[in-house]
Amino acid sequence: MNIQAMMKQAQKMQKDMMNAKEEIDNTTFEGKSSFVTVEMKGSKELTKVKIEAETIESDEIEMLEDMILVAVNEASKKVDEMTEQKMGKYTQGMPGLF
């Protein structure tokens, strides 16, 4: 294979990787924990927090904080899973690249 063909293949792979990353960044992921729901973009930007207020009492603030933490971490894990699924084929042997 000549160098020009290799460069063309590398450019195509780079374009494919950027398209996959853009798709992930624009996808919304949801995490739930009891009466807390959060949404975040694939870029891990938190975009929404919803609390079912009718189910919480004023003395349960600490529990609510824990529920938000669990929901955010769940959504973040989903981002990581999709990133690995979509980008893993490009980063074989190079973990943590994205």
Phi, psi and omega in degrees: 000132181276166185296325180295318178293322178295320179295318179297318179295319179295320178295320178296317179297319179297317179297316179298318179297316180295321178295317179296317179296320178296320178299316179297313182300329182267000178273143177260131180246143182242138174236140181231147175208106183051250184257020177241131175233134176234154174232141176217153176282166178298341176279005181068027173273119179290124184248341183203139171231123179239128179240126176282085189301330183293346181259003183240143177253160186299333181275007182252023183299317181298319178296320178299318178301318178295320180296320177297316179300314180297316182295318179296316180296324178295315179297320178298320178297322179295322176299312181299320180296315180291323178299315179295319180297314185277326186260346183302326180293339179268338188247025181308124179082002179231069183296151176080011182290325180241000000 
